[in-house]
Structures are given as structure tokens and as C-alpha cells.
Amino acid sequence: MLTPNHCGRGQNVQALKHGYDISGVDNAEDTIRAVQKLFPDLPIQLGDVSSLKVGNGYYQAYISLGIIEHRYEDPEPFL
């Protein structure tokens, strides 16, 4: 499961890691550093969800809380 760009302070990734194999992605280095301070073992990475280096079908679910509607480009890569 993937919770991408703008994972906030990691609270959703933290909550979902209990029972799910989950990772978070954010495109802001300061956010990644803040989350790593709060949750040092949380699986998050710096990057852009539209350019992750994983194969098709790698993730079974994608969670986007308040992000897709702000994407100015075509939302199709997220769907």
C-alpha cells in the first residue's frame, strides 16, 4: 500500500503500518526529516509518486488524501 506525496507528519502511514505493508512518499525534504524525527522506523521516502521506480502491480492500493484534486497535470498516472 502506498500513501504518496504530502504524507504530512506521517500519522496516516504510522496508523496503517499496523496490519499493512505500507510506505509513504513525500516530495519535501523538510517533511521527510520531520517525519523521521517523530517516527524513525516509518517506511517513507523522498520522491514523486509519478516517478517511483517500481513495476506495475507492485502496490495493491494507493491512498491519496487531498492530493489528486490539486494535480494540475493529468491525474491518470495516479489512477
Contacts in CASP RR format, 6 or more apart in sequence:
PFRMAT RR
TARGET T0000
AUTHOR 0000-0000-0000
METHOD contacts of the structure
MODEL  1
MLTPNHCGRGQNVQALKHGYDISGVDNAEDTIRAVQKLFPDLPIQLGDVS
SLKVGNGYYQAYISLGIIEHRYEDPEPFL
1 16 0 8 1.000
1 20 0 8 1.000
1 21 0 8 1.000
1 22 0 8 1.000
1 23 0 8 1.000
1 59 0 8 1.000
1 60 0 8 1.000
1 61 0 8 1.000
1 62 0 8 1.000
1 63 0 8 1.000
2 22 0 8 1.000
2 23 0 8 1.000
2 24 0 8 1.000
2 25 0 8 1.000
2 49 0 8 1.000
2 59 0 8 1.000
2 61 0 8 1.000
2 62 0 8 1.000
2 63 0 8 1.000
3 12 0 8 1.000
3 13 0 8 1.000
3 16 0 8 1.000
3 22 0 8 1.000
3 23 0 8 1.000
3 24 0 8 1.000
3 25 0 8 1.000
3 63 0 8 1.000
3 64 0 8 1.000
3 65 0 8 1.000
4 24 0 8 1.000
4 25 0 8 1.000
4 26 0 8 1.000
4 49 0 8 1.000
4 62 0 8 1.000
4 63 0 8 1.000
4 64 0 8 1.000
4 67 0 8 1.000
4 78 0 8 1.000
5 25 0 8 1.000
5 26 0 8 1.000
5 27 0 8 1.000
5 47 0 8 1.000
5 48 0 8 1.000
5 49 0 8 1.000
5 67 0 8 1.000
6 26 0 8 1.000
6 27 0 8 1.000
6 28 0 8 1.000
6 31 0 8 1.000
6 66 0 8 1.000
6 67 0 8 1.000
7 13 0 8 1.000
7 24 0 8 1.000
7 25 0 8 1.000
7 26 0 8 1.000
7 31 0 8 1.000
7 35 0 8 1.000
7 44 0 8 1.000
8 26 0 8 1.000
8 31 0 8 1.000
8 35 0 8 1.000
9 31 0 8 1.000
9 34 0 8 1.000
9 35 0 8 1.000
9 38 0 8 1.000
10 24 0 8 1.000
10 35 0 8 1.000
10 38 0 8 1.000
10 39 0 8 1.000
10 42 0 8 1.000
10 44 0 8 1.000
12 63 0 8 1.000
12 65 0 8 1.000
13 22 0 8 1.000
13 23 0 8 1.000
13 24 0 8 1.000
13 35 0 8 1.000
13 39 0 8 1.000
13 42 0 8 1.000
13 43 0 8 1.000
13 44 0 8 1.000
14 39 0 8 1.000
14 42 0 8 1.000
16 22 0 8 1.000
16 63 0 8 1.000
17 42 0 8 1.000
17 43 0 8 1.000
22 43 0 8 1.000
23 43 0 8 1.000
23 44 0 8 1.000
23 45 0 8 1.000
24 42 0 8 1.000
24 43 0 8 1.000
24 44 0 8 1.000
24 45 0 8 1.000
25 44 0 8 1.000
25 45 0 8 1.000
25 46 0 8 1.000
25 47 0 8 1.000
25 48 0 8 1.000
25 49 0 8 1.000
25 52 0 8 1.000
26 32 0 8 1.000
26 35 0 8 1.000
26 44 0 8 1.000
26 46 0 8 1.000
26 47 0 8 1.000
27 46 0 8 1.000
27 47 0 8 1.000
27 48 0 8 1.000
28 46 0 8 1.000
29 46 0 8 1.000
32 44 0 8 1.000
32 45 0 8 1.000
32 46 0 8 1.000
35 42 0 8 1.000
35 44 0 8 1.000
36 42 0 8 1.000
36 44 0 8 1.000
49 78 0 8 1.000
50 77 0 8 1.000
50 78 0 8 1.000
62 78 0 8 1.000
64 78 0 8 1.000
67 78 0 8 1.000
68 75 0 8 1.000
68 78 0 8 1.000
71 78 0 8 1.000
END
